[in-house]
Amino acid sequence: MFKKPKKGMVKPMKRAFVYLLTFLFLLPCLAFASSIKAGAEGYATPDMLDETDNLFLSYTFNHSYPASGHRSKEGYKPLVGYIDPEGKLRDIFFDSFLFLPCVTPTEGNRALFRHDKYLPAIFSDWQMFIDDCFIDGYNIPALNQAVGEVKAELGSAYTSFKANVFLTILYPTQTQTDFGDVDGDGKTENFSNIEDRKKAVKWIVDTQIQRFNNGNYQNLNLVGFYWFEEFISTDSEERTLVTYMNDYVHSLKLKTIWIPYYTATGYNEWDTYGFNVACYQPNYMFVSAATKQRVTTACNTAKRLGMGIEIEAAYSMFTSVEYYNRYLDYLSICTTLGANQGIKMYYNEAVDGVFYTAYKSDIPEIRRIYDYTYKYASKTLNPAELIYVEEKPKYEGYDIISVGCPYTATSPYTNSTLGYGSVSGTELTDGVFGKSDYDTEWVAFHVSKTESDGCYHIDVDLGKTFDILTLFSLELHHLPGSGITLPESVEFLVSTNGSSYKSIGYAEFTRSAFAYNQATLTPDKPVTARFVRAKIKPGTHVFVFVSEMTIGVPKGSNVVPALRANKNAPVLVNNDEKYCALLGEQIKASAISGQFSHTVTIRTADGLAAGGSTMLGTGGTITYFHQGKQADTYSIVVFGDIDGDAEISSIDYLLTKKAFIGSVSLNAAQLAAADVNLDGSVDSLDILLIKRHIIGTDNIYTRIP
């Protein structure tokens, strides 16, 4: 077998000596299967599998989406050979390739694997899978071409290199009683009969060998077969079938591999079934509750049982910080524990796949996945060089004042079955950024729900006017495969009154990995505004996903954010006139004390601290604190309660009437309380509304917006 220049393997003398003694002692009972390292202490090594070091899982045959199972020569070249960031081909990357089907149903909702949801496959399905592996211009023929070109570009030192190839043995499901005639005897195979299952196994092995040999692939070496089931049931027939499969493949001087999932039935007995090599799946990438300890445990288990480790990459790495970092955990832990020295197999989704996508990306974080993986594969990775990413964007140089602010927005699209059904009306300013593709932190806007100008609007109320606004940003999602793309444009507009807006410019898009795509505007001059609108023009697809709208001021400005009441709290905060209006009579201090964005102290009109049971009336005060310091004091207003006794009575009616005719003067808090219709003045309508409230024909609090 070919060995990379300067990276040849030297077998330890101790291991060679042990092999020799074993061979001499057990020679009478050993056949081809003697190459199996059953129960060996230490990871499976490349010499056990014709120098297979790094095996790439190349998925084929997706009946519904054929392109996802068809990899071209161009798609294989950066996998066969490592191409550095400058575009220079430097080395062999993956030396081996496994061809296996996508786990999607065939025509008639049949499956090439065990699945309760689908019907079992028939003979024609197996034939179509094989045909797809050898389809002109893709898959095995394309790999052969790619290897040839990589060899030629790397030079004469690589002339003898051939990529190892493994083919797949599909599972003959027992419930299939009418599979089709595989041996030409005129009878359909019935998989409730183990002999017919054996016939099918032999047929798929023989047929693929013949197809491979007929291809005359000068740059490929057929090493063996993969058993396409990730667990082995405990019934005796299953063991018999798997043992037969291994024995038959070994009789052809070929080898067998298996990739059980984490703690799968039979994983710790892989060697007793006759497999030459098994690689263990940690499944850390696919189990959200799993911690990175799972990878450590999987490595230790694989080492104890003489297995290799599967490295698992998924597209979620490109949209989720958490899963990007999980992949780095694989590389770091497996390197530290020595699993990179043994046989390594790599799951990376169907075409284009994670590694090819990373190779093509101009986003540094994503491109690094390709480079990191090569270093891991070539045993040159130093875990210290892995760059983990933060879970949220950093707005260095700014203090954020928009967190917790109320907003109105274009009606969102909701779909509870897809994960974005819970829209509370707080997501866009809650300070929580998107973590996964369809997390409830995302608000989905759909082209069917645009405003009259053809755009989506988000209007944030900062609570009071600021004159040094310098940061305006949206966090956006980009997942074209799900109809989610970046907007065509994002324009920011501002207002001091919430009705008339003026544009301050268009955002620039900053593409990054994961969900963090920002549309950000940093104006040349500070902006004065209380209300900020993001005007979002739809992109090329039907959805725009927004997670957060961020507004900031220069860091260290000592700006005090406006006091805000929690959503559904019985209080209305007016930051311009500095009062807190209670939305009801006889409200106790305990009902509002914890309902603000800041820590507050509450006092009655006579300056005494209000206990939890104290009824709050007009004239009391609420003082709030920011970063441990007193920020400002607001008057308490109870609409209709002019005398401050926490309820509306005839006295309040008379005081309002006298204020209207000018016979009595009211302070600012009392005037606000008397203006029950919030039109800015105390007039006859306020008097009438208070009277109706007292006699029970109306309720002024139902009129409060």
N, C-alpha and C positions, 0 to 999 in steps of 0.2 A: 504493500500500500504506500501511497505517496505521503511523505511527511514534509511539512513546510520547511524551507531552508532556515537553518539556525534554530529550529524549534523541534528537532527530532526528539523522540522519546527514548529513554534508557530504562529498561526494566530493572528494578532492583534485584540483585543477586539472590537475596533471601527468598523473594517471591518465585524466582525461577527454580530454585532448589526445592521449594515446597511443591511446586507443580510437578517436578520430576519424580519426587518420591510418591506423590499421589498417583501419578500415571503408572508407575511400576507396581505399586501395591494393588491397585484396583483395575488393572488392565483387562482382566477377563470379563468384567461386568460393565466396562465403559464402551460407549459408542460415540457418535458425534456429539451427544449432549454433554460430554466431558468438559466442554468449554464453558459450561454454566458455572457461575461462581455462587453456588447456593449457600445462603446464609452467611456469606463472608462478612468479616468485620472490616468496614471501610467502604467508601463509595465505589460504585461500579466505575471501572476505568475504560478508556477508549480501546485498549487492546482486547477487551472482551467482545468487541463489536466491530471488528475490522477497522479499527482506528477512528470510529465515530466519536467525535468530540462534542460538536455542537450541531444538534439536529433541529431543523426548522420544520414546523408543522404547516404544510402547504395544503390548504383546504380547496377542494374542488366540488363540482356538481351541486349547484343550487338550482333546483328546477324552476323556482319562481323568479330568481334574479341571477341568470347565468353568468353575468359579468363578475359577480362576487366570487365565482369559482374558477375563473379563467385568468391565470397570471401569464403575462407575456414575457418574451425575452428581456425586454426593457425592465419589466418588473422584477425579474430575477437577478439582474446584474449587480445591483447594490446589495444584494443578499449573499450571493456567491462571493463577491469581492467587497472589501471595505473601501469606500470612497471618502476621503477626508473632506473637511469643510471647504477646501480650495478646489475640490473637484478632481483630485488626484487619486487614482486607484493605487492602494498601498499593499493589500494583503488579501488572503483568503479569509472570509468571514464565517459563514455557515458551510461546513464541509459535507453535511448530510441533509437529506430532505425526505420527509414522510408525506405521502399523498393519501389523504383521507377525505371523506365527504363532509360537506356542511350538514349540520344537524337541523335540516329543514325538510318538510314533507315532499314527497314526489307527487306525480299526477295521481289523482284519486285519494289524496290525503293519506298516503302510505309512507312509512318511515324505514330507513335503512338501519335503524337501531331500535332497541327496546324502548317503548314509550306507550303509556296507557292511553294517551290522547289520540294516537294515530293507529291506523291499521298496519299490520306487518307487510313488509315489502314482498314483491313477487319477482320471478326470474327476470322479467324485462327491466325492472328497476336496477337490479344488480348489473345487467348488461349495459344499461345507460351510464351507470357510474364508471364502469371500466372504460367505455368509449370516451367519457369525458376526461379521464386521466390522460389519455393518449390523443386527444383532439389536436388536429393540425394547428400549429402556431401558438399553442398554449401548453401549460402544465409540463408534462414530461418532455415532449419535443422542444419546448421553449427553454426548459432548464438545460438541456443538452447544448443548445445553441449558446446560451448565456455563459456556461462553463467554458466553452471553446473560446469565446471572445475574451473572457477574463484571463484565461491562460495565455493567450496571445499578447495581451497588453502587459501582463506581469513579466513576461520574458521567459527565457529558456529554462530557468531554474524550476519552473512550474509545468514543464512539458508533460510530466507523468501524472499530474493530478487528475483524479476523477472524483466527482461528487458521489457519495454513497446514497443509494435510493432504497427506501422501504415502501412497500405497498400494503394495502389494507385487506384484511379478511373480515367481511361483513358478518354480522351475527344472524344465524338462522333461527328465527323466533319460533318457539314451540307451538304457538297458537296458529301458525300458518299451516293449514292442512291441504292447500292447493297452490303450491309454490310455482310449479311448472316443471317440465322435463329437462333435467340437466345432463343426463347421460344417454339420451336418445333411445331409451327402451320403450318409448311410447306411453310411459306412465308418469303422471305428475308426482312430484315429491311431496310427501306428507311429513312435516317436521315434528309431529307428535311421535314419529318413529326415529330413533337416534341414528339408524343406518342411513336414512335419507338425509339427515342433517350432515352426516359425514360426507355423503356424496357431494353436497353443496359446497362444503369446505374444500374438498379436493378440487372441485371444478373451478372455484374462484382462484385458487392458488395456481393451478395448471394454466388456466386461461391468461392470467396476468403475466406469468413467466413467458408464455409463448408470445404475447403482445410485446413484451419488453425486448425479447430476443429478436423478433422480427423488425424492430425499430433500428437495430444496429447502431445504438447510441455510443459513439466513440468516447464520450466524455463522462459517462455514467457507469456506476458499478452497482448492480443489484445485490444488496446484502441480505434482505429478508423481508419479513412480514410483521405487521402490527395487528393485534387482536382488538377489534373495534368495540369493546365493552369495557367500562371502567370499574366494574365489580364482577365477581364470580360467585354465584349463589352456592350454597352449601349442599345442594342435592347431588346425589351420586352421578346422575346422568350428565350434569354440567361438568363435573370434574372429568368424567370420561371423555366428553367432547373436546374440552380444552387440551387434555393430555394427547388425544388423537391428533389434534391440529398441530401441536408442537412436534410430536414424533414424525408426522408426515413431512413438515417443512424441514426438519433436521435431516430426514432421509434424502432430501434433495441438496444437502450440503449448504443450506441457507439457515438463517437465524431468525429468532422471534423476539419481539419486544412487547411490553405492556405498560400502560400509564394509568394506574388506579388513582381515583380521587382520594381525598383525605379520609382516612379510616374506613375506606371501602371494604366491603366483605371480601376476604381473601387476600388483602394487600400484603399481610405479613407471612403469607404462604406462597408468594409468587414463584419461588424457586421449586417448590414441590410440584407445581403444574408443568414444569419443563421450560419456562421462558429463559432465554439467554440473559436478558436484561430487563429490569423494570425500573421506571422512573416514577417518583412519588409526587403527587400534586399537593402543594400546600393549601390551595384554594383561598388564600388570604385576599386575593384580588376580587373575589366574588361573594364573600360573606361579610356583610357590613359590620356585624357584631364582632368579627375576629380582630384580635390584636396582633401586633408583629411577633408576639411570642409564638404564634402559630407557625411562622417560618422557622424559627429556632427549633421548635419541636419536630417539624417535618424533616429538617436537616439531620438532627440527631437520630431520628428514626431511620431515615434512609441510610445513614452511615452504619448504624447497628445491623441493618438487614441487608447490606450490600447492594443498595439501590442507587440510582441517580436522582436528581431533583429536576422537576419541571419549573421553568421560569414562566410566569404568567403575565402577559400584557394585554390590556383591553383599551378600547377607545375612550372609556371613561377617564383615562389618564389625561386626556387632552381637554377635558371640560371640568374636571374636578381636582382641586388642589390636594384633597385627601388621597385620591387614588393615584395621582402623580407621585406623591411622596411614598405611598405604599409600594410602588414599583421600585423606588430607590431603596426601600427597606429590603426587598428581595435581593438586590444586587449587593447591598452592604452586608447583610447577615450571611448570605450564601458564600461570599468571599471570605469573611471573617472565620466561618466555620469550615472552610475548605471544600465546600461542595463544588466550587468552580474548577477544582482539580479533577473531578470525575466527569462522567458523561452528563451532558446537559441537554435537555429538550426544551423547546420554546413555543408556547402558545401565544399567538398574536392576532387573532381574529382572521376573518376571511379577507379576500382581496379588496382594497389595497393592503390592508393589514397595518398594524401599529408601526413596525419598523420601517417599512417603505414610506409611510406617511411622514414619519419623523425625518427620514433622509431627505425628503422633498421640501420640508417646511423651512420657511424663512423666519420663523419665530424661534429665538435662541433656546428657550426652555424645551420646546418640542424637539428641535434638532439634537439637543444633548442626549435624548433618549437613545438615538441611533449610535452616537459616539460612545456613550456609557456602556451600551450593550456589547459593542465590539470589544471594548477594553475588558469587560467581564469574560467574554468568550475567549479572548486571547490571553487571559490570566495576567493582565497588566493593570487591572483596576486597583486603585488605592481608595478604600471607602471614604477617606478624608476629603477626597476631591468632589464627592457628590454634593451638589447644591440643592438643598431642600428649599421649597418656596413657602412664602407666607400665606396664611389662609384668607387674607383680605388685602385689598390694595392699600398702599400707604400714600397719604397726602402730606408729604413732608413740607414743612414751611407754612402749614395752615392749621388754624383752629376751626373745627367743624361746628356749625351752629344750627344745622338743619335736623339733627337727630331728635326724634320725637315730635317734630312739628306737624300740625294737621295739613291735609292736602285734599284737593279734589282732582279727579282724573277721569278720562274717557272710560266708559264702561268696559271692564276687562272681559276677556273670554275665559270661561271656567270649564273645567272638565275634571271631575273628581277621580275618575278612573285613571287618568293620566298624571295625577299628582299635583295639579295646580288648581284644585277646586276650592280651596279655602282662602278666600280673599277677605281679610278683616278690615281693610282700609287703613292699615298702619304699615304695611310691608315696605313701602317706598321710602320711608324716613325712619325706620326702626334701627338703623345702623348694622343690620344683618345682611351680609352679601351672599349671593348664590353659591351653593356648594356642589350641587349635582344638577344634571340636565333638567329635571322636572320638579325640582324642589319647590315647596310652597313659598320660599322666599322670592320666587319669580312671579311677576304679574304679567300675564299674557295679553297682548293687544293684537286684535285680528282685523284684517282689512275690511271685514263686513261691519265693523263698529267704529269707523273713523268719524271725526267731527265734520262739520259742513265744509271746512277748508281742505278735507282729504287727509288730515293729520290726526295724530293722537296728542292730547294735551295732559300735562301734569302741572297743577298749580299749587305751589307750596306757600303757606302763610308762616312767615318767620315770627309772627306775633307782635313785632314792632319794627320800626324803620331803622335800618343800619346804613351807614354811609361809607363803609369800607369793605364792601363785598368784593372779593377778588378771585373766588373759585366757584365754578359751576360745572357739575359733572354728573353723568349717568353711567351706571354699570349695566352693560348689555350682554346678551347671550348671542352666540353664533353657532348654529347647528343645522346647516342646510338640509341634511338628510331627514330632518323632522319638520322642515318648512320654516325654520327659525333663522333669520339672517339679520345682519346689522341694518339699521335704517339707511335710507338714502341720505338723510341729513337730520341734524338736531340743531334747532335754533333756540336760543335763550332770550326771553323777554322779561322785563321787570316793570313793576308798578308800585306806587306808594298807596293807592287807594283800592286796589283789587278790581278795578273796572277798566281803566285805560292803561294799556301796556305799550312799551316801546322796546324795539329789538336792540340787543347789545352785541349781537354777532352770532356766528355759527361755530359749533364745536368742531374740534379736530378729533379724529378717531385714532385711538392707540390700540392696535391689535396686540394681544398677548396670548399666552397659553390659557387653557382652562376657560372658565366662565368669565374671566375678567377682561372684557373689552370695554374700554372707556371712551365716552364722547365727552370731551373736556374743553371748556372755554376759560381762559385766564386773561381778562381784559387788560389793556395797557394802563387804564386808569381805574381806581376804585369806583364802584357803582353804589348808588343810593337806592334802596328799595326795601319794601316790606314783603311784597309778593313776587315770587319768581315762577315763571312759566317755562316749561320745556315743551317745545313744539316739535313733534317727531314725525317725519315723513316716512311712510312705509318703504321697506326695501324691496328686493326682488322676489321675496317669498311672502307667504300669507301672514306670518307671525313676526312680531317684535316682542322680545322678552326683556323686561326691565326689572332689576332687583333693587336698586337704590338710587335716589337722587341726593346728591351731596352738594352743600353750599357752605363756603368757608370764608374766613377773614385771615389776614396775615397773622402768623403765629406770634404770640406775645402781645397782642393788641389789648389785652385785658378787657375785651368786650364781654358784657354780661348778657347771656341769652335772655329772651323774653320768658316770663313766667307762663307756663302752660298747664292746663288741666288735662287729666287723663280722659280718654274717650269714654263717653257715657257718664262722666262725673256730673253731679247736680250743681255745676257752677260754670259760669261764662266769664272768661278773663278778657278784660279790655285793657290792653297794654298802653294804648294811646292816652286814655283818660285815667289810667291806673286805678281801676276798681275791679273787684271780683263780685259778680252778680250771682246770688244763689237762686236756683231755679225751683223755688218753692218756699212755703212758709214753715216756720218751726223746724228748721233744719239744725241738727246738733253738730257741734264741732267735730265729733268723732266721725261724722259722715263725710267730711271733706278733708280732714287733716292729712290723710295719705293719698290724696287725689291730685297731686301736683308733680310737675317735672323736677322740682327742687324741694329741699327740706324747708318747712315753713313753721312759723309760730303764729298763733291766733290770739287776739285780744278783743275784749268787749269795748263798747263805746267809751266806758270810763277808764280804760287802760289796764284792766285786770286780765291776767292770763285766763283764757277760756278752757275750762275742763271739758272732758269728753262729752258730758251730758248738758253742757251749756247750750241754750238756744241762741243762735246767731241772728242778730238784727242789723239794720242799716246803721252805719257809724262805727262799727268795729273795724279792726285792721288785720291784715295778713302780711307778715314780713317774710321774705324768702332769702335764702342763703345760696351763694355760688362759690364753690371751692372753699367752703368753710368760713366765708366772710359774708356779712350782711350786704345784700345787693340792693333791695328796694322794698318799699312798703306800699301796699294797696289798700284802699278802703273797701269795706264790705258793703254791698248793696243788696237789699231784698226788695225787688220790684213791688211797689204798692205799700211797703212798710216805711212810712215817712218818719214816724216817731221812734223807730228803733226797737220796738218791743217784740220783733220777730214774727208778727202776724198782721194781717190787713183788717182794719176795723174802721168804724165811722170816724174816728179821730184822724186817721190817715186821709179819709175822704175830705174832711173839712180843711186839713192843712194844704192839701193839693188845690182845693178850690180857692183858698185865701192866697196861695202863692200865685195862682193864675190872675187874680184881680189886683195883686200887688200889695195886699195888706199884711203879708208876712214874708220874711226873707228866709230862704232855705240855703244850707251849705251845699257844697258840690256833691257830696254823697246823697243828700236828701233830694236834690234836683234830679240826679240819675235815677233814684228810686221812684220818683213821681212820673218820670218819662216812660210809662209802661209800654207804649207802642214803639219806642226807640226811634222816634223821628227827629230827635235833637232838640225838642222844646216841650215845655209843659203847657198843655192847652185843654180845651173843652173835651176833646176825645179821651184824653187820659183820665179826666174826671169821670166821664161816663163809664169807661172800662173798669175803673176802681169800684164805682157804685154797683155795676152789674156783678162784679166778682163777689162783693159783700153779700148781695141778696141771692146769689147762686145761679143767676141766669147766664153767666159767662165765667171763663177762667183765663186770667191774663197770662198764665204760664204756658198755656197751649199756643199762645201767639208768639212766644219767644223763639227765634230761629236757633 
